[in-house]
Amino acid sequence: MDAAEAKPTPVTVTPSRPRAQPPVNPWSTGLFDCMEDPGICCLTCICPCMTFGLMAEIVDRGATSSGASGAMYIGMGVMTGWGCQWIYTWFYRTKMRAQYGLQETPYPDCCVTGFCEPLAICQQFRELRNRGFVMDIGWHANMELQQQQGRGGNAATVPPAMHVDGMTR
């Protein structure tokens, strides 16, 4: 049989199932709710690398310390001429949204961090705090606290309870 007489082999296409979308949860506070925590709002305006570092350590699940993340934030500014740290914040906002199934609202992450970076950092910080993380003790201390409280399980979704004025949140 020559090439002209060869018949093509039929191809069977099996439709794939659509992937299940992860649940999309709302943020616990809005982007413009900075005054819910004036202290963090002021800290972020004066020294965003500190707030960013605390948030990034939790999002990284302790793989990077808050000091190293804060230093990288400053380094991004120095290397790019002070103004491109929002790209680093964008990466962490997207990572955090994926971890917790959060909505990409009110605008896409690149726009939120590009135009409203301090607000984005504050919102991410508040979200983690509202999920029960004690932000100033870092990831590893939060996990130890969780174990002491007898709350095993997935540490990323079951943060330790936060005690404020005798109340548990």
N, C-alpha and C positions, 0 to 999 in steps of 0.2 A: 504494500500500500504506500502510495507516495503522499506527500504533504497536502496536495490538493484534495485527496479523498479522505483524509483524516477528519473524523467528526469530533467536535469539541465535547468534552465531558460536562454534563450538566452540573451546575453548582447549586447545592441546597442551602438556602439561607434560613436560619432559625432566628426568629425575632427574639431579641433579648428583653428581659424584664426591666422595666424602669427601676432605677435605684430608689430605694426609700429615702426620702428627704429627712434629715434629722429634725427634731422639733425646734421650732424657732420661738425663743422666749423673749419677752420684753426686758429691757434694762430696768433695774430697780429704781433708778433715778434718771431724770432727763439730762441732756447735754448741758442745758443752761441752769441747772440746779446747784451751782457751785456754792451758793450761800447756805446750803444745808450743812456745810462744814467749813465755816469761814477760816479756820486755822489752816486746813489743807489748801484752801483757795489761795490764801496769802503766801504759804510756803511755795506753792507751785508757781505763783507769779514772780517771787523773788529768786527761788532756786529750784527750777523744774527738775534738775538732775536728781535731787533727793527723792521727790515724790515718784518720779519715773523709776528710779532704782528700786524702791520698796515694792512698787507694783510689778516690775519685771521679775524680781526674784520669785514672787508667788506664781506668776504666769509660767515661768520656767521650771516650776516645781523644784526649786533649790539648785538647779544645775549651774546657775550663775548667781553670785551674791549681789546684794543690793549695791554695794560699793563698786563692784566691777561694772554693773549695768549703768550706774550713774556716771562712772568714768568714761564708759563707751559713749554715753549720751554727750558728754562734754567733748570727747574726741571727735565725734561726728561734726560738732559745731566748729571746732578748730580746723579740721581738715577741709571742711566745705565752705568756710567763710561765714560761720554763724548764720544759719538759716535753713539748713537741711536736716536738722534733727527730727523733723516731722516724719521723715522717711522711716527712721528707727521706731518712732511711736506708731506709725502706720503698721509696721510688721507686728508689733506686740498687740495692737488693737485687733487685728485680723486673727492672730493666734488665740487671743482670749475669747473672741466671739465664737471661734470654732470649738474651743474647749467647753464652753457653757451653752452653746446653741443660741447665742444672742442675735437679735435682729440687727441688720445693718441699717440703722436709722439714727438720726433723721435724714442723713445723706450717706453716700458711699464713704467707706473708711478713708480713702485717699483725700477726699474733700474735707472731712471732719478734722483729720490731723493736719492737713495742709493749711487750712484757714482758721481753725479753732483749736490748735494744739493744746494750750493750757486747759481748755475746757474738756478736751478728750482725756487728758491725763487725770484730771480730777474725777471725771465720770468713771473711768476704769478703777481708780483707787476706791471710790465709794462703792462700786459694784462688788469688789472683793471684800471690803469691810462688811457690807450688808449680807454677804454670804457667810459671814462668821469668822473671817480671818482677822487675827490681831496683826495689823499691818507692820508695826514697828518691831516685831520679834522675828520676822523672817519665816521661811518655809519650814525648815527643820524644827524649830521651836513650836510652830503651829502643829506639826505632825506629832511631836512629843506630847503636847497639850491634849491633842485629840486622843492619843492612846491612854493618857492618864484619866481622861473622862470616860474611857471605855467605849469610845465611838469608833469601832473598826470600820472597814469597808473602803470604798474608793475615796481617797483623800481629796481628790480634785472636785468631787461633787458633794462630799459630806465634810465641810470644814468644821472646826471646833466651835462650840457654842461660845458666845461672848457674854460675859457677865458685866452689867452696867448697873450701878446703884442697886444691887441686890436682885436685879431682874435678869433672866436669861433670854437672849434673843436668838 
